[in-house]
Amino acid sequence: MRGARLITAKEFESIARNERCELVDGRVVPMTTVSLAHAAVVGRLNWLLGQYAYPRKLGIVGPELGVRLTTNPDTVLGPDVVFVRRERFETADKRHFLDGAPDLVIEVKSPDDSMTELRRKAQKYLSHGTPLVVLVDPITRTALIHRRDAVPVTLKNEDDVVDFDSAVPGFHCTLADIFG
């Protein structure tokens, strides 16, 4: 698509309401619908985090929040699960995408995703300030934990603990909790 006009996050907002897509360096990238396993894990993670964060008034948890990471050209991604600390949420413009990286990103692998692509996304979030990115594979029932300035760690056993403390103070759960 040589010579295609790049669009801004503002222009992208109307497109993103009607289609499942992201904006990468000013270009719309379509996303496929998700599998049953993907939806189950995303739902469970939103529930687990919400059950912990909301009573403690730590922040908001949600699926596929539009997150603007860069401008000129604009990049707006829609992570499967995000957490945004209360202080940031209170001052954010709630009518638009989150401006800047969330405090936690969880991406759940879809059948069409490659782990290489998801690792690239994780690095993008980390380089823009997200302290913790968790990549979850519902088929292999594993999680890859990415933290800034640390080597990624793979969790494979049901009793392995995912420590979310750097993003969601005090929260942790096991892989068994995530996969049900």
Steps between C-alpha positions, in 0.01 A plus 500: 500500500762745391404862535192433715404797717579455867216572741500643850367350822212749485400378150547141612247533784203486262642198316582311821138526617381295202788259436737285702833664414805687627693798366872438448715788382198671345371191317187301590579135574198267504470250784322168474224389732616294795462133592294360784818423700620859450168649612487274808848606616438871434174483693661316789794743521268802495294339776801403717660843472170682546414298812831614648539856370150646535437438871845651572433797269832436323385589148307363205519166322366449153517318170627655176542856620641716221850603607681772304872427533647731235415804292623615159440230383240386751485150646188387686495144630216311669648258755280211610513606867627825652532649844528876548578638847232715657714817496546476124138407435371795702696751290452330160265624227243222526342577162806387305776243496739480794789731420816307587579150615277325755640371829435138402445333164391141450491361148337161447622306198241449227535217247621750237758666730864403503695516826765702314238763416370503859855536638550800270182655637618432855827683430307793352288533816805467725696761304211744542477456877284197580675328794348155443381316189366146525461286187262208554458197276166330575587190296837420662375647832816704546582862576803705399574781747671812365633769735708804415874432523451127569522180302151362419392207718283213378253340741384148409368324809151548643640598840742760352416844642458808282610797711321814381628714790707738285180602318213407735630533857460178698333295227620156400337182373599159368475370146224270630306813603541645149401187312225391740 
